[in-house]
Amino acid sequence: MSNKAKIILSVFGVVISLALLVVSSILAEETVISPTSATLLSTISVIPVFAAISFAAKVDYETGVYECRKCGNIFKPTFKAYFWGAHTLTTRHLKCPKCEEKSWCKRTIPNA
């Protein structure tokens, strides 16, 4: 499976799991089911959300590499640096292993 297909699949999983959480919350709020069942359903529906977000983060980490804005070096950060780094959709604030400067590194997806 290509990297772009993995990313699309992970985003789809997050959207579906969030939809499940919204539907269960609506059912709980509208008192269609008993309060105990509503609490249980809401609690259980959070599990797929965390699983989907974890999977999406794993796929995002495995498929992407970053380019340092200071020196142009292309590198893969450690998972810890990836996870804790401030980020936007296309950049992440990382320390380059070559020049050892922190910058907003642009994310790229290799074709493999």
N, C-alpha and C positions, 0 to 999 in steps of 0.2 A: 504494500500500500504506500502511495506517495506521501510525502510530508504534508502537502496541502490537503490531501484527503483526510489525514489523521487530524489535522487542525479543524477542518469542517465537521468531522464526526464528533470531536470533543465539544465544540461550541453547540452543536445540536443536542448533545447529552445534557449540557448545562441548561439550555432553554427548556427542554422537556421536563427536567427535574424541578425547575423553578415553577413551571406551569402546574405540576402536580402539587407543589406546596401551596400555590395560590388557590387552587380548587379545593384542597383540603381545608384551608383557612376559611374560605367562603362557606363550605358546608358546616364548619364548626360555628361560625358567626351567625348563620341563619337558623340555628337550632334545628336543623333537619335531623340531626342525630343527638343522642344523649350527651351531656357534658363530659362524662367519662370517656366515651367513645371518641368525642371530638378532640379531647386532650391527647389520647393515644394516637389517633390518626395524624394530628399535627406533629407530634413528636416523631413518629415513624417516618413521615414524609420529609423531614429534615435530613434523614440519612442519605437518600439519593442525591440531594443537593450537595452535601459535603463530598460524596463519592465522585460525582461528576466534576466538581471544581478541582478535586485532587487529581483526577485523570487528566483534565484539561491542562493543569499546571505541569504535570509530568510530560505530556505530549509537547507542550510549548517549550519546555526545557530541552527535551531530546531533539527536537527538530530545528532549533534556532542556533545561530552563531551571531556574535556581535562584532561590530567594527568600531574601533576606537576613533573618536573625532580628533584626537590630538596627533596620533602618529599613523593612523590607517591600518593598524594591526587587526587581523581578524582572529578572534579567539572564542573559546567556550568557557564561561565562568564556572566556578564551583557551584554546586546546587545551593549551598548556603548563601553565597553572594547573590545568586539568581533570586532565591526566595525572599531575601530580606531587602534587596535593592529597590529603591523607589523607581516607579516605572509609569510609562504611558503605554498606549497600544503598540507603538513601534520603537520605543527607546527604553533603556534601563540605565540607571546611574551606577556604573561599575568602575572598578579599578583595573586598568589595563596591565596584564602581566609583563608586557614589553617595556613600556615607558613608565609604568607605575604611577600614572596620573589618573585621578578620578574624573570622569566626564560622562555625558549622556551619550551612550553608545547606541548606534543604530542596529536594530535587529534585522538579520537577513535569513532567508530560508534556502538552504542548498537544494538543488534539484533532485537529490537522491531519494 
